[in-house]
Amino acid sequence: MEHRQFKNNFKGWWCYSMNYEGVGYSFMKRLQNVKEKLIQWNKEDFKLLQTKRNNLIQRITKLDEEEGRPTWNGEKWEHMRGMKQELEHILLMEGRLAHQKLKVNGQEKGMQTHNSLIEC
């Protein structure tokens, strides 16, 4: 929900959903459509995050190797510092995503346990 494009994507997914005859049925179909789109979007977004992280690590490694050489200068140092900050941000986002996934999985597991207790 913190993603810049989330609001626009959600609006598009919700409005794109077809209207069906019953209000309840239409609402449930819209929710199902949004869920499918959100799962797909998360996979694509997370894949982009992983690719960006890997590219940053490679670029930082190259600059680390160059650091002691005569070609090293303040501009390259600033560039590397910026990339390291960006990498920290990506790692923080990945940590949040992993935490949210664990939280959702824990809630689903709790619901399964709750449902199994109800079924006698």
C-alpha positions, 0 to 999 in steps of 0.5 A, a space after each residue: 500500500 506504500 507503493 507509489 502506483 498502488 492506488 492507481 493500479 487498484 482503481 484500474 483493477 476495481 473499475 476494470 472488473 465486470 459488473 454482474 447481475 447481483 450486487 453481492 456476486 458483483 462485489 465478490 467477483 471484483 474482489 476475486 479479480 483484484 486479488 488475482 491482479 494483486 498477486 501478479 503485480 506483487 510477483 512482478 514488482 518483487 522480481 524487479 526488486 530482486 533484479 535491481 538489488 543484484 545489479 546494485 550489488 554487482 556495481 558496488 562490488 566493481 566500485 569497491 575493487 576500483 577504490 584503491 586505484 589512482 582513478 578513484 575520486 570523490 565523484 565515484 565515492 558519492 556514486 557508490 554512497 548513493 548506490 549503497 543507500 538505494 541498496 539499503 532501501 531495497 533490503 528494507 523493502 524486501 524485509 517488509 515484504 517477507 514480514 508481511 508474507 509471514 504475517 499473512 501465512 500465520 493468519 491463514 494458519 490460525 484460520 485453518 486451526 480455528 476452522 478445524 476446531 469448529 468442525 466437530 
